[in-house]
Amino acid sequence: MSVAKKEYKKVTVKSLVDMKSNNEKISMLTAYDYTMAKIVDDAGIDVILVGDSASNVMAGHETTLPITLDQMIYHASSVVRAIDRCLVVVDLPFGSYQGDSKIALGSAIRIMKESGGHAVKLEGGAEIQQSISRILTAGIPVMGHLGLTPQSIYKFGTYTVRAKEEEEAIKLKEDAKLLEELGCFAIVLEKVPAKLAQEVAESISIPVIGIGAGSGVDGQVLVMHDMLGMTHEFNPRFLRRYLDLHTEMTNAFKQYISDVKSVDFPNEKEQY
Protein backbone atom coordinates (compact mmCIF):
# COMPACT_ATOMS: atom_id res chain seq x y z
CA MET A 1 0.00 0.00 0.00
CA SER A 2 1.05 3.58 -0.61
CA VAL A 3 1.79 5.73 2.41
CA ALA A 4 0.96 9.34 3.19
CA LYS A 5 2.70 11.89 1.04
CA LYS A 6 5.92 13.34 2.44
CA GLU A 7 6.54 17.03 1.87
CA TYR A 8 9.65 17.73 -0.19
CA LYS A 9 10.86 21.32 -0.38
CA LYS A 10 12.58 20.41 -3.64
CA VAL A 11 12.04 17.17 -5.50
CA THR A 12 15.31 15.66 -6.74
CA VAL A 13 16.32 12.38 -8.33
CA LYS A 14 17.16 11.16 -4.81
CA SER A 15 13.66 12.10 -3.67
CA LEU A 16 12.18 9.71 -6.21
CA VAL A 17 14.33 6.83 -5.01
CA ASP A 18 13.31 7.67 -1.43
CA MET A 19 9.64 7.66 -2.48
CA LYS A 20 10.02 4.17 -3.86
CA SER A 21 11.76 3.01 -0.68
CA ASN A 22 8.93 4.53 1.39
CA ASN A 23 6.17 3.06 -0.84
CA GLU A 24 5.04 6.56 -1.79
CA LYS A 25 3.71 6.72 -5.34
CA ILE A 26 5.27 9.27 -7.71
CA SER A 27 3.04 11.69 -9.62
CA MET A 28 4.22 12.92 -13.00
CA LEU A 29 2.59 15.02 -15.75
CA THR A 30 3.76 16.61 -18.96
CA ALA A 31 3.93 20.38 -19.42
CA TYR A 32 5.31 22.48 -22.23
CA ASP A 33 4.78 26.14 -21.30
CA TYR A 34 5.20 28.56 -18.41
CA THR A 35 1.54 29.10 -17.46
CA MET A 36 0.52 25.45 -17.32
CA ALA A 37 3.76 24.38 -15.64
CA LYS A 38 3.25 26.95 -12.87
CA ILE A 39 -0.24 25.59 -12.15
CA VAL A 40 1.01 21.99 -12.12
CA ASP A 41 3.94 22.82 -9.84
CA ASP A 42 1.74 24.83 -7.46
CA ALA A 43 -0.62 21.84 -7.26
CA GLY A 44 2.23 19.74 -5.85
CA ILE A 45 3.24 17.44 -8.69
CA ASP A 46 6.46 15.51 -8.12
CA VAL A 47 7.79 15.49 -11.67
CA ILE A 48 7.09 17.50 -14.82
CA LEU A 49 8.06 15.78 -18.04
CA VAL A 50 8.75 18.17 -20.88
CA GLY A 51 7.83 15.46 -23.35
CA ASP A 52 8.47 15.19 -27.05
CA SER A 53 4.69 14.73 -27.07
CA ALA A 54 4.82 18.50 -27.59
CA SER A 55 5.23 17.48 -31.22
CA ASN A 56 1.66 16.14 -31.09
CA VAL A 57 -0.27 18.35 -28.69
CA MET A 58 1.50 21.66 -29.26
CA ALA A 59 2.54 21.46 -32.92
CA GLY A 60 -0.08 19.09 -34.37
CA HIS A 61 2.29 16.49 -35.81
CA GLU A 62 1.11 12.90 -36.18
CA THR A 63 4.18 11.51 -34.39
CA THR A 64 6.86 12.70 -31.96
CA LEU A 65 9.58 12.42 -34.62
CA PRO A 66 9.55 15.95 -36.14
CA ILE A 67 10.28 17.96 -32.98
CA THR A 68 13.82 19.32 -32.83
CA LEU A 69 16.35 19.78 -30.05
CA ASP A 70 15.99 23.56 -30.32
CA GLN A 71 12.22 23.26 -29.91
CA MET A 72 12.60 20.98 -26.88
CA ILE A 73 14.97 23.50 -25.30
CA TYR A 74 12.42 26.27 -25.91
CA HIS A 75 9.61 24.31 -24.23
CA ALA A 76 11.84 23.16 -21.36
CA SER A 77 13.16 26.63 -20.60
CA SER A 78 9.57 27.94 -20.48
CA VAL A 79 8.68 25.23 -17.95
CA VAL A 80 11.77 25.68 -15.79
CA ARG A 81 11.05 29.39 -15.34
CA ALA A 82 7.68 28.45 -13.80
CA ILE A 83 8.61 25.87 -11.20
CA ASP A 84 9.67 26.16 -7.57
CA ARG A 85 9.44 22.60 -6.29
CA CYS A 86 9.14 19.77 -8.80
CA LEU A 87 11.78 17.87 -10.77
CA VAL A 88 11.86 18.75 -14.48
CA VAL A 89 12.79 15.94 -16.87
CA VAL A 90 13.29 16.74 -20.55
CA ASP A 91 12.96 14.31 -23.45
CA LEU A 92 15.86 14.07 -25.85
CA PRO A 93 14.14 14.16 -29.24
CA PHE A 94 14.50 11.64 -32.06
CA GLY A 95 17.87 11.87 -33.80
CA SER A 96 19.63 13.66 -30.95
CA TYR A 97 21.12 10.60 -29.20
CA GLN A 98 20.69 7.40 -31.22
CA GLY A 99 23.75 5.93 -32.90
CA ASP A 100 26.44 8.35 -31.69
CA SER A 101 27.22 8.80 -28.02
CA LYS A 102 29.15 12.02 -28.67
CA ILE A 103 26.08 13.58 -30.28
CA ALA A 104 23.98 12.25 -27.39
CA LEU A 105 26.25 13.93 -24.83
CA GLY A 106 26.21 17.19 -26.77
CA SER A 107 22.42 17.11 -26.94
CA ALA A 108 22.07 16.43 -23.22
CA ILE A 109 24.53 19.20 -22.33
CA ARG A 110 22.57 21.68 -24.46
CA ILE A 111 19.33 20.68 -22.68
CA MET A 112 20.89 21.20 -19.26
CA LYS A 113 22.77 24.43 -20.05
CA GLU A 114 20.18 26.18 -22.21
CA SER A 115 16.93 25.13 -20.54
CA GLY A 116 17.93 24.64 -16.91
CA GLY A 117 16.22 21.24 -16.81
CA HIS A 118 17.19 18.77 -14.11
CA ALA A 119 17.44 15.51 -16.08
CA VAL A 120 16.95 14.01 -19.53
CA LYS A 121 14.91 11.03 -20.74
CA LEU A 122 15.91 8.63 -23.50
CA GLU A 123 13.93 5.85 -25.18
CA GLY A 124 15.48 2.40 -25.48
CA GLY A 125 17.58 -0.21 -23.72
CA ALA A 126 20.75 -2.06 -24.72
CA GLU A 127 20.85 -0.42 -28.15
CA ILE A 128 21.49 3.03 -26.61
CA GLN A 129 23.60 2.05 -23.61
CA GLN A 130 26.69 3.86 -24.90
CA SER A 131 24.74 7.11 -25.18
CA ILE A 132 23.33 6.69 -21.67
CA SER A 133 26.75 5.92 -20.20
CA ARG A 134 28.37 8.91 -21.88
CA ILE A 135 25.66 11.30 -20.68
CA LEU A 136 25.96 9.96 -17.14
CA THR A 137 29.75 10.53 -17.12
CA ALA A 138 28.99 14.25 -17.45
CA GLY A 139 26.92 14.14 -14.26
CA ILE A 140 23.60 14.48 -16.08
CA PRO A 141 20.78 12.38 -14.55
CA VAL A 142 19.08 10.02 -17.02
CA MET A 143 15.56 8.59 -16.94
CA GLY A 144 15.00 5.56 -19.16
CA HIS A 145 11.93 4.68 -21.23
CA LEU A 146 10.96 1.12 -22.19
CA GLY A 147 7.94 -0.69 -23.60
CA LEU A 148 6.14 1.32 -26.23
CA THR A 149 8.72 3.87 -27.37
CA PRO A 150 6.91 6.37 -29.62
CA GLN A 151 10.10 7.47 -31.39
CA SER A 152 10.23 3.92 -32.82
CA ILE A 153 6.66 3.95 -34.06
CA TYR A 154 7.62 3.17 -37.66
CA LYS A 155 9.58 0.15 -36.43
CA PHE A 156 6.61 -1.12 -34.40
CA GLY A 157 4.01 -0.05 -36.95
CA THR A 158 1.39 0.36 -34.22
CA TYR A 159 0.74 1.92 -30.80
CA THR A 160 -0.58 -1.35 -29.33
CA VAL A 161 0.62 -2.94 -26.08
CA ARG A 162 4.23 -4.10 -26.09
CA ALA A 163 5.95 -7.15 -24.52
CA LYS A 164 2.93 -9.43 -24.60
CA GLU A 165 5.10 -12.17 -26.13
CA GLU A 166 7.68 -13.94 -23.96
CA GLU A 167 10.72 -12.97 -26.03
CA GLU A 168 9.97 -9.26 -25.89
CA ALA A 169 9.03 -9.48 -22.20
CA ILE A 170 12.39 -11.10 -21.39
CA LYS A 171 14.25 -8.36 -23.28
CA LEU A 172 12.27 -5.67 -21.45
CA LYS A 173 13.24 -7.15 -18.08
CA GLU A 174 16.87 -7.37 -19.16
CA ASP A 175 16.84 -3.80 -20.44
CA ALA A 176 15.32 -2.53 -17.18
CA LYS A 177 18.11 -4.16 -15.15
CA LEU A 178 20.69 -2.82 -17.59
CA LEU A 179 19.37 0.74 -17.23
CA GLU A 180 19.58 0.40 -13.46
CA GLU A 181 23.15 -0.93 -13.68
CA LEU A 182 24.19 1.88 -16.03
CA GLY A 183 22.99 4.42 -13.46
CA CYS A 184 19.58 5.65 -14.62
CA PHE A 185 17.61 7.10 -11.71
CA ALA A 186 14.17 5.97 -12.95
CA ILE A 187 12.39 4.30 -15.87
CA VAL A 188 9.13 5.05 -17.66
CA LEU A 189 7.27 1.91 -18.75
CA GLU A 190 4.71 2.60 -21.46
CA LYS A 191 1.85 0.34 -22.52
CA VAL A 192 2.98 -3.03 -21.21
CA PRO A 193 0.96 -5.72 -19.38
CA ALA A 194 0.35 -4.79 -15.74
CA LYS A 195 1.74 -8.06 -14.39
CA LEU A 196 5.00 -7.63 -16.30
CA ALA A 197 5.32 -4.00 -15.23
CA GLN A 198 4.93 -4.98 -11.57
CA GLU A 199 7.57 -7.68 -11.96
CA VAL A 200 9.97 -5.13 -13.41
CA ALA A 201 9.25 -2.60 -10.64
CA GLU A 202 9.85 -5.24 -7.97
CA SER A 203 13.07 -6.49 -9.59
CA ILE A 204 14.96 -3.18 -9.57
CA SER A 205 15.74 -0.56 -6.93
CA ILE A 206 15.04 2.53 -9.05
CA PRO A 207 11.49 3.87 -9.54
CA VAL A 208 9.34 2.64 -12.42
CA ILE A 209 6.76 5.16 -13.59
CA GLY A 210 3.98 3.75 -15.71
CA ILE A 211 1.71 4.96 -18.46
CA GLY A 212 -0.67 2.20 -19.39
CA ALA A 213 1.34 -0.18 -17.21
CA GLY A 214 -1.06 -0.85 -14.34
CA SER A 215 -0.95 0.10 -10.67
CA GLY A 216 1.88 -2.18 -9.53
CA VAL A 217 4.59 0.31 -10.50
CA ASP A 218 6.05 3.16 -8.46
CA GLY A 219 4.20 6.07 -10.05
CA GLN A 220 2.13 7.28 -12.97
CA VAL A 221 2.53 9.77 -15.82
CA LEU A 222 -0.05 11.18 -18.21
CA VAL A 223 -0.01 13.81 -20.94
CA MET A 224 -1.61 16.91 -19.44
CA HIS A 225 -3.73 17.71 -22.50
CA ASP A 226 -5.18 14.20 -22.42
CA MET A 227 -6.04 14.06 -18.70
CA LEU A 228 -7.62 17.54 -18.85
CA GLY A 229 -9.81 16.48 -21.76
CA MET A 230 -8.39 19.09 -24.13
CA THR A 231 -7.77 16.35 -26.67
CA HIS A 232 -10.81 14.23 -27.43
CA GLU A 233 -9.78 12.01 -30.36
CA PHE A 234 -7.35 9.99 -28.19
CA ASN A 235 -9.10 7.35 -26.05
CA PRO A 236 -6.72 4.62 -24.79
CA ARG A 237 -7.85 2.38 -21.96
CA PHE A 238 -5.27 3.78 -19.55
CA LEU A 239 -6.41 7.40 -19.87
CA ARG A 240 -8.57 8.90 -17.13
CA ARG A 241 -9.96 12.32 -18.00
CA TYR A 242 -10.16 14.51 -14.92
CA LEU A 243 -11.85 17.37 -16.77
CA ASP A 244 -13.62 17.94 -20.08
CA LEU A 245 -11.86 21.15 -21.06
CA HIS A 246 -12.61 20.63 -24.73
CA THR A 247 -16.32 21.14 -24.03
CA GLU A 248 -15.79 23.81 -21.36
CA MET A 249 -13.46 25.85 -23.53
CA THR A 250 -15.63 25.51 -26.63
CA ASN A 251 -18.63 26.79 -24.69
CA ALA A 252 -16.62 29.70 -23.29
CA PHE A 253 -15.37 30.69 -26.74
CA LYS A 254 -18.88 30.52 -28.18
CA GLN A 255 -20.21 32.68 -25.34
CA TYR A 256 -17.45 35.23 -25.94
CA ILE A 257 -18.25 35.38 -29.67
CA SER A 258 -21.92 35.86 -28.88
CA ASP A 259 -21.21 38.58 -26.32
CA VAL A 260 -18.95 40.49 -28.70
CA LYS A 261 -21.40 40.36 -31.59
CA SER A 262 -24.36 41.39 -29.40
CA VAL A 263 -22.28 44.21 -27.82
CA ASP A 264 -22.87 42.65 -24.40
CA PHE A 265 -19.08 42.70 -23.94
CA PRO A 266 -17.64 45.00 -22.80
CA ASN A 267 -20.30 46.47 -20.54
CA GLU A 268 -20.02 49.78 -18.68
CA LYS A 269 -18.01 48.26 -15.81
CA GLU A 270 -15.53 46.72 -18.24
CA GLN A 271 -14.36 49.95 -19.88
CA TYR A 272 -12.48 53.11 -18.88
LOFITI-158224 format. One line per field, with one value per residue: x, y, z of N, C-alpha, C in turn; residue number from 0. Coordinates in steps of 0.2 Angstrom, whole numbers. Atoms other than C-alpha are relative to their C-alpha. Example, Ala and Ser with C-alpha at 12.3 -4.5 7.8 and 13.67 -1.06 7.14 Angstrom:
BEGIN
n_east: 4; -4
n_north: -6; -6
n_up: 0; -1
ca_east: 62; 68
ca_north: -22; -5
ca_up: 39; 36
c_east: 4; -4
c_north: 6; 5
c_up: 0; 3
num: 0; 1
% end
This chain:
BEGIN
n_east: 4; -3; 0; 1; -5; -5; -1; -7; -1; -2; 0; -7; -1; -1; 7; 4; -3; 2; 7; 1; -2; 5; 6; 4; 0; -2; 5; -4; 4; -4; 1; -5; 0; -1; 6; 2; -5; 1; 6; -2; -5; 3; 4; -4; -2; -7; -4; 3; -3; 0; 0; 0; 8; 1; 1; 7; 5; -2; -2; 4; -2; 2; -5; -4; -7; -3; -2; -7; -4; 1; 7; 0; -3; 5; 5; -3; -2; 6; 3; -5; 1; 7; 1; -3; -1; -1; -6; 2; -3; 1; -1; -4; 4; -2; -5; -5; -4; 0; -6; -6; 0; -3; 6; 4; -2; 1; 7; 2; -4; 4; 6; -1; -3; 4; 6; 0; 3; -4; -1; 2; 3; -2; 3; -3; -4; -7; -2; -2; -4; -5; 2; 1; -6; -4; 4; -1; -7; 0; 3; 7; 4; 4; 6; 1; 6; 0; 6; 1; -5; 3; -4; -1; 7; 0; -3; 5; 6; 6; -1; 3; -4; -6; -3; 5; -4; -5; -7; -1; 1; -7; -4; 2; -2; -7; -1; 1; -6; -5; 0; -2; -7; -4; 0; 6; 3; 7; 2; 7; 3; 6; 5; -2; 4; -1; -4; -7; -3; -1; -6; -6; 0; -2; -6; -6; 0; 2; 8; 3; 6; 4; 5; 3; -4; 3; -1; -5; -6; -1; 3; 4; -1; 5; -1; 5; 6; 5; 3; 4; 5; -1; 0; 6; 0; -4; 3; -2; 3; -4; 1; 6; 1; 2; 4; 2; -2; 2; 7; 0; -3; 4; 6; -2; -1; 6; 3; -4; 2; 7; 0; -3; 4; 6; -3; 0; -7; 0; 6; -3; -5; -6; -3; -3
n_north: -6; -6; -4; -7; -3; -4; -6; -2; -7; 1; 7; 2; 7; 4; 0; 5; 7; 1; 2; 7; 4; -2; 2; -6; -1; -6; -3; -4; -2; -4; -7; -2; -8; -3; -1; 7; 3; -4; 3; 7; 0; -2; 5; 4; 6; 1; 0; -2; 2; -4; 6; -1; -1; -7; 1; 1; -4; -7; -1; 4; 6; 7; 3; -4; 0; -7; -6; -1; -2; -7; 0; 3; -4; -5; 2; 1; -6; -3; 4; -1; -7; 0; 5; -1; 6; 6; 2; -1; 4; -2; 5; -1; 1; 5; -2; -4; 4; 7; 1; -4; -2; -7; -4; 1; -4; -7; -2; 0; -6; -5; 0; -2; -7; -5; 0; 1; 6; 4; 6; 2; 7; 3; 6; 6; 4; 2; -3; -7; 0; -4; -7; -1; 0; -7; -5; 0; -2; -7; -2; -1; 5; 3; 4; 4; 1; 6; 2; -4; -6; -3; -2; 5; 2; 3; 7; 4; 0; -1; -3; 5; 2; 4; 6; 5; 7; 2; -2; -7; -2; 1; -5; -6; 1; -1; -7; -3; 1; -3; -7; -1; 1; -5; -6; -4; -1; 2; 3; 0; 6; -2; 4; 7; 4; -2; 5; -1; -6; 1; 4; -4; -5; 3; 3; -5; -4; -7; 0; 2; -4; 3; -3; 6; 6; 2; -4; 3; -4; -5; -6; 0; -6; -1; -6; -5; -2; 6; 1; -6; 1; -4; 4; 5; 5; 5; 3; 7; 3; -2; -7; -2; -8; -4; -6; 0; -7; -1; -3; -6; -5; -2; -4; -7; -3; -2; -5; -6; -2; -2; -6; -5; -2; -3; -6; 1; 0; -1; -4; -6; 2; 3; -5; -6
n_up: 0; 0; -6; 0; 4; -3; 3; 2; 2; 7; 2; 4; 2; -6; -3; 3; -3; -7; 0; 1; -7; -5; 3; 2; 8; 4; 5; 5; 6; 5; 1; 5; 0; -7; -4; -2; -5; -7; -3; -1; -6; -6; -3; -4; 3; -1; 6; 6; 6; 6; 5; 7; 1; 2; 7; 1; -3; 1; 7; 5; 4; -1; -4; -4; 4; 3; -4; 0; -7; -1; -2; -7; -4; 0; -5; -6; -3; -2; -6; -6; -3; -4; -6; -6; -5; 3; 4; 7; 4; 7; 5; 6; 6; 5; 4; -4; -4; 2; 4; -2; -7; -1; 1; -6; -6; 2; 0; -7; -3; 2; -4; -7; 0; 3; -2; -7; -2; -5; 2; 7; 1; 7; 2; 2; -4; 2; 6; -1; -6; 1; -1; -7; -4; 1; -4; -7; -2; -1; -6; 1; -1; 6; -1; 6; 2; 3; 2; 6; 1; 6; 5; 4; 2; 6; -1; -3; 5; -4; -7; -4; -6; 1; -4; -2; 2; -5; 2; -2; -7; -3; 1; -4; -7; 1; 1; -6; -4; 3; -1; -7; -1; 3; -5; 1; -6; 1; 6; 2; 4; 3; 4; -1; -4; -7; -4; 1; -3; -7; -1; 1; -6; -6; 1; 0; -5; 2; 2; 6; 1; 6; 4; 3; -3; -6; -7; -4; 0; -6; 1; 6; 4; 5; 4; -3; 4; 0; -6; -1; 5; 6; 6; -1; 5; -3; -6; -2; -6; -6; -1; -4; 1; -6; 2; 7; 2; 7; 0; -4; 4; 6; -3; -2; 6; 3; -4; 2; 6; -1; -3; 5; 6; -3; -4; -7; -2; -7; -2; -3; -5; 3; 4; -4
ca_east: 0; 5; 9; 5; 14; 30; 33; 48; 54; 63; 60; 77; 82; 86; 68; 61; 72; 67; 48; 50; 59; 45; 31; 25; 19; 26; 15; 21; 13; 19; 20; 27; 24; 26; 8; 3; 19; 16; -1; 5; 20; 9; -3; 11; 16; 32; 39; 35; 40; 44; 39; 42; 23; 24; 26; 8; -1; 8; 13; 0; 11; 6; 21; 34; 48; 48; 51; 69; 82; 80; 61; 63; 75; 62; 48; 59; 66; 48; 43; 59; 55; 38; 43; 48; 47; 46; 59; 59; 64; 66; 65; 79; 71; 72; 89; 98; 106; 103; 119; 132; 136; 146; 130; 120; 131; 131; 112; 110; 123; 113; 97; 104; 114; 101; 85; 90; 81; 86; 87; 85; 75; 80; 70; 77; 88; 104; 104; 107; 118; 133; 124; 117; 134; 142; 128; 130; 149; 145; 135; 118; 104; 95; 78; 75; 60; 55; 40; 31; 44; 35; 50; 51; 33; 38; 48; 33; 20; 7; 4; -3; 3; 21; 30; 15; 26; 38; 54; 50; 45; 62; 71; 61; 66; 84; 84; 77; 91; 103; 97; 98; 116; 121; 115; 98; 88; 71; 62; 46; 36; 24; 9; 15; 5; 2; 9; 25; 27; 25; 38; 50; 46; 49; 65; 75; 79; 75; 57; 47; 34; 20; 9; -3; 7; -5; -5; 9; 23; 30; 21; 11; 13; 0; 0; -8; -19; -26; -30; -38; -49; -42; -39; -54; -49; -37; -45; -34; -39; -26; -32; -43; -50; -51; -59; -68; -59; -63; -82; -79; -67; -78; -93; -83; -77; -94; -101; -87; -91; -110; -106; -95; -107; -122; -111; -114; -95; -88; -102; -100; -90; -78; -72; -62
ca_north: 0; 18; 29; 47; 59; 67; 85; 89; 107; 102; 86; 78; 62; 56; 61; 49; 34; 38; 38; 21; 15; 23; 15; 33; 34; 46; 58; 65; 75; 83; 102; 112; 131; 143; 146; 127; 122; 135; 128; 110; 114; 124; 109; 99; 87; 78; 77; 87; 79; 91; 77; 76; 74; 93; 87; 81; 92; 108; 107; 95; 82; 64; 58; 63; 62; 80; 90; 97; 99; 118; 116; 105; 117; 131; 122; 116; 133; 140; 126; 128; 147; 142; 129; 131; 113; 99; 89; 94; 80; 84; 72; 70; 71; 58; 59; 68; 53; 37; 30; 42; 44; 60; 68; 61; 70; 86; 86; 82; 96; 108; 103; 106; 122; 131; 126; 123; 106; 94; 78; 70; 55; 43; 29; 12; -1; -10; -2; 15; 10; 19; 36; 33; 30; 45; 56; 50; 53; 71; 71; 72; 62; 50; 43; 28; 23; 6; -3; 7; 19; 32; 37; 20; 20; 16; 1; -6; 0; 2; 10; -7; -15; -21; -36; -47; -61; -70; -65; -46; -47; -55; -42; -28; -36; -37; -19; -13; -21; -14; 4; 2; -5; 9; 22; 28; 36; 30; 21; 25; 10; 13; 2; -15; -29; -24; -40; -38; -20; -25; -38; -26; -13; -26; -32; -16; -3; 13; 19; 13; 26; 19; 25; 11; -1; -4; 1; -11; 2; 16; 30; 36; 49; 56; 69; 85; 89; 71; 70; 88; 82; 95; 82; 71; 60; 50; 37; 23; 12; 19; 37; 44; 62; 73; 87; 90; 106; 103; 106; 119; 129; 128; 134; 149; 153; 153; 163; 176; 177; 179; 193; 202; 202; 207; 221; 213; 213; 225; 232; 249; 241; 234; 250; 266
ca_up: 0; -3; 12; 16; 5; 12; 9; -1; -2; -18; -27; -34; -42; -24; -18; -31; -25; -7; -12; -19; -3; 7; -4; -9; -27; -39; -48; -65; -79; -95; -97; -111; -107; -92; -87; -87; -78; -64; -61; -61; -49; -37; -36; -29; -43; -41; -58; -74; -90; -104; -117; -135; -135; -138; -156; -155; -143; -146; -165; -172; -179; -181; -172; -160; -173; -181; -165; -164; -150; -152; -150; -134; -127; -130; -121; -107; -103; -102; -90; -79; -77; -69; -56; -38; -31; -44; -54; -72; -84; -103; -117; -129; -146; -160; -169; -155; -146; -156; -164; -158; -140; -143; -151; -137; -124; -134; -135; -116; -112; -122; -113; -96; -100; -111; -103; -85; -84; -71; -80; -98; -104; -118; -126; -127; -119; -124; -141; -133; -118; -125; -126; -108; -101; -109; -103; -86; -86; -87; -71; -80; -73; -85; -85; -96; -106; -111; -118; -131; -137; -148; -157; -164; -170; -188; -182; -172; -185; -171; -154; -147; -130; -130; -123; -123; -131; -120; -130; -129; -111; -107; -116; -107; -90; -96; -102; -86; -76; -88; -86; -67; -68; -80; -67; -73; -59; -65; -79; -88; -94; -107; -113; -106; -97; -79; -72; -81; -76; -58; -60; -67; -53; -40; -48; -48; -35; -45; -48; -62; -68; -79; -92; -97; -86; -72; -53; -48; -52; -42; -50; -65; -79; -91; -105; -97; -112; -112; -94; -94; -109; -121; -133; -137; -152; -141; -130; -124; -110; -98; -99; -86; -90; -75; -84; -100; -105; -124; -120; -107; -118; -133; -123; -116; -134; -141; -127; -130; -148; -144; -132; -144; -158; -147; -139; -122; -120; -114; -103; -93; -79; -91; -99; -94
c_east: 4; -1; -2; 5; 4; 1; 7; 1; 2; 0; 6; -1; 0; -7; -4; 2; -3; -8; -1; 2; -6; -7; -5; 0; 2; -5; 4; -5; 4; -2; 5; 0; 0; -6; -3; 4; -1; -6; 1; 5; -4; -5; 4; 3; 7; 5; -4; 5; -1; 1; 1; -7; -2; -1; -7; -4; 1; 0; -5; 2; -3; 4; 4; 7; 2; 3; 8; 3; -1; -7; -1; 3; -5; -5; 3; 2; -6; -3; 5; -1; -6; 1; 4; 2; 2; 6; -2; 5; -2; 2; 5; -4; 3; 6; 6; 5; 1; 7; 6; 0; 3; -6; -4; 2; -1; -7; -2; 3; -4; -7; 1; 3; -5; -7; -1; -4; 4; 2; -2; -3; 1; -5; 4; 4; 7; 2; 3; 5; 6; -1; -2; 6; 4; -3; 1; 7; 0; -4; -8; -5; -4; -5; -1; -7; -1; -7; -2; 4; -3; 4; 2; -6; 0; 3; -6; -6; -7; 1; -3; 5; 6; 1; -6; 3; 6; 7; 0; 0; 7; 5; -1; 3; 8; 2; -1; 5; 6; 0; 1; 7; 4; 0; -6; -4; -7; -1; -7; -2; -6; -4; 3; -5; 1; 4; 7; 3; 1; 6; 6; 1; 3; 7; 6; -1; -2; -7; -2; -7; -4; -5; -4; 3; -3; 2; 6; 7; 1; -3; -3; 1; -6; 2; -5; -6; -5; -4; -5; -6; 0; 0; -6; 0; 4; -3; 2; -3; 3; -2; -6; 0; -3; -4; -2; 1; -2; -7; 0; 3; -4; -6; 2; 1; -6; -4; 3; -2; -7; 0; 3; -5; -6; 2; -2; 6; 3; -6; 4; 5; 6; 4; 2; -4
c_north: 6; 3; 7; 3; 4; 6; 1; 7; 0; -7; -1; -7; -5; -1; -6; -7; -1; -1; -7; -4; 1; -2; 6; 0; 6; 3; 4; 2; 4; 7; 3; 8; 2; 0; -7; -3; 3; -3; -7; 0; 2; -5; -5; -6; -1; 1; 3; -2; 5; -5; 2; -1; 7; 0; -1; 5; 7; 2; -3; -5; -6; -4; 4; 2; 7; 5; 0; 1; 7; 1; -3; 5; 6; -2; -1; 6; 4; -3; 2; 7; 0; -3; 3; -7; -6; -1; 1; -5; 1; -6; 2; -2; -5; 3; 4; -4; -7; 0; 3; 3; 7; 5; 0; 5; 7; 2; 0; 6; 6; 1; 3; 7; 5; 0; 0; -6; -4; -7; -1; -7; -2; -6; -5; -3; -1; 3; 7; 1; 5; 8; 1; 1; 6; 6; 0; 2; 7; 3; 2; -6; -2; -4; -4; -1; -6; -2; 3; 6; 4; 2; -5; -3; -3; -7; -5; 0; 1; 2; -5; -2; -4; -5; -5; -7; -1; 3; 8; 1; -2; 5; 6; -1; 1; 7; 4; 0; 4; 7; 1; -1; 6; 7; 5; 1; -3; -3; 2; -6; 1; -6; -7; -4; 2; -5; 0; 6; -1; -4; 4; 5; -3; -3; 5; 5; 7; 0; -1; 4; -3; 4; -6; -6; -2; 4; -3; 3; 5; 7; 0; 7; 0; 6; 5; 1; -6; 0; 6; 0; 6; -3; -5; -5; -6; -3; -7; -2; 3; 7; 1; 8; 3; 6; -1; 7; 1; 3; 6; 6; 2; 4; 7; 4; 3; 5; 7; 3; 3; 7; 6; 3; 3; 6; 0; 1; 6; 4; 7; -1; -2; 4; 6; 6
c_up: 0; 7; -1; -3; 5; -3; -1; -2; -7; -2; -5; -2; 6; 3; -3; 2; 7; 0; -2; 6; 5; -2; -2; -8; -2; -5; -5; -6; -5; 1; -5; 0; 8; 4; 2; 5; 7; 3; 3; 6; 6; 3; 4; -4; 1; -5; -6; -5; -6; -6; -7; -3; -2; -8; -2; 2; -1; -8; -5; -4; 2; 5; 4; -4; -2; 5; 1; 7; 2; 3; 7; 5; 2; 5; 7; 4; 2; 6; 6; 3; 5; 7; 6; 4; -4; -4; -7; -5; -8; -5; -5; -6; -5; -4; 4; 5; -3; -5; 1; 7; 1; -2; 5; 6; -2; 1; 8; 3; -2; 4; 6; 0; -3; 3; 8; 3; 5; -2; -8; 0; -7; 0; -2; 5; -2; -6; 1; 6; 0; 1; 7; 4; -1; 3; 7; 3; 1; 6; -2; 1; -6; 2; -6; -2; -4; -1; -7; 0; -6; -6; -5; -3; -7; 0; 2; -5; 4; 7; 5; 6; -2; 5; 3; -1; 5; -2; 1; 7; 3; -1; 4; 7; 0; -1; 6; 5; -2; 1; 7; 1; -3; 4; -1; 7; 1; -7; -1; -4; -3; -4; 0; 5; 7; 4; -1; 2; 7; 1; -1; 6; 6; -1; 0; 6; -2; -2; -7; 0; -6; -3; -4; 2; 7; 7; 4; 0; 5; -1; -7; -3; -5; -4; 3; -5; -1; 6; 2; -5; -5; -6; 0; -5; 3; 6; 2; 7; 6; 2; 4; -1; 6; -1; -7; -3; -8; 0; 3; -4; -6; 2; 1; -7; -3; 4; -1; -7; 0; 3; -4; -5; 2; 4; 7; 3; -4; 2; 4; 5; -3; -5; 4; -2
num: 0; 1; 2; 3; 4; 5; 6; 7; 8; 9; 10; 11; 12; 13; 14; 15; 16; 17; 18; 19; 20; 21; 22; 23; 24; 25; 26; 27; 28; 29; 30; 31; 32; 33; 34; 35; 36; 37; 38; 39; 40; 41; 42; 43; 44; 45; 46; 47; 48; 49; 50; 51; 52; 53; 54; 55; 56; 57; 58; 59; 60; 61; 62; 63; 64; 65; 66; 67; 68; 69; 70; 71; 72; 73; 74; 75; 76; 77; 78; 79; 80; 81; 82; 83; 84; 85; 86; 87; 88; 89; 90; 91; 92; 93; 94; 95; 96; 97; 98; 99; 100; 101; 102; 103; 104; 105; 106; 107; 108; 109; 110; 111; 112; 113; 114; 115; 116; 117; 118; 119; 120; 121; 122; 123; 124; 125; 126; 127; 128; 129; 130; 131; 132; 133; 134; 135; 136; 137; 138; 139; 140; 141; 142; 143; 144; 145; 146; 147; 148; 149; 150; 151; 152; 153; 154; 155; 156; 157; 158; 159; 160; 161; 162; 163; 164; 165; 166; 167; 168; 169; 170; 171; 172; 173; 174; 175; 176; 177; 178; 179; 180; 181; 182; 183; 184; 185; 186; 187; 188; 189; 190; 191; 192; 193; 194; 195; 196; 197; 198; 199; 200; 201; 202; 203; 204; 205; 206; 207; 208; 209; 210; 211; 212; 213; 214; 215; 216; 217; 218; 219; 220; 221; 222; 223; 224; 225; 226; 227; 228; 229; 230; 231; 232; 233; 234; 235; 236; 237; 238; 239; 240; 241; 242; 243; 244; 245; 246; 247; 248; 249; 250; 251; 252; 253; 254; 255; 256; 257; 258; 259; 260; 261; 262; 263; 264; 265; 266; 267; 268; 269; 270; 271
% end
